[in-house]
Amino acid sequence: MDYGKDMKLDENRDVIFTPDGDVELQDGPRLVAQDVREELSIAFASVEWDRQAGSHLLDTLNSTSADDVVIAEIERVAIKDPRVDASTVKAEKRADGRFSLSFSIVGSLETALLLFDLKEMFAGVSNE
């Protein structure tokens, strides 16, 4: 399966460069995990050319949203990616306050496990 190819990002969403100064590329199943993480970190409808991109997670930061609302949104974003096996998507809140998301990738034996600290994820971003 062709998972696509894109710039490789670190945990802070910064582009990673090779020792030669070229942009490092990400492909394969790891790109799927990177794309899901990126989609979750974008405010819904903030991408001008794709108003369906992003998540509503930013809206939950200063609200009284229950954890199940956050979990449902994390799962919704993962499931909408056609490269993700929807039957394997599972999000939950961990004891340390972070959220986790696990899923299998279509056509691959690899699974992804992503961890999210929402306040850290949206540090410096306003939802007003």
Helices and strands as residue ranges (DSSP letters): E 5-7, E 25-27, H 29-41, H 57-60, H 67-79, G 86-88, E 90-93, E 99-104, E 111-116, H 118-121
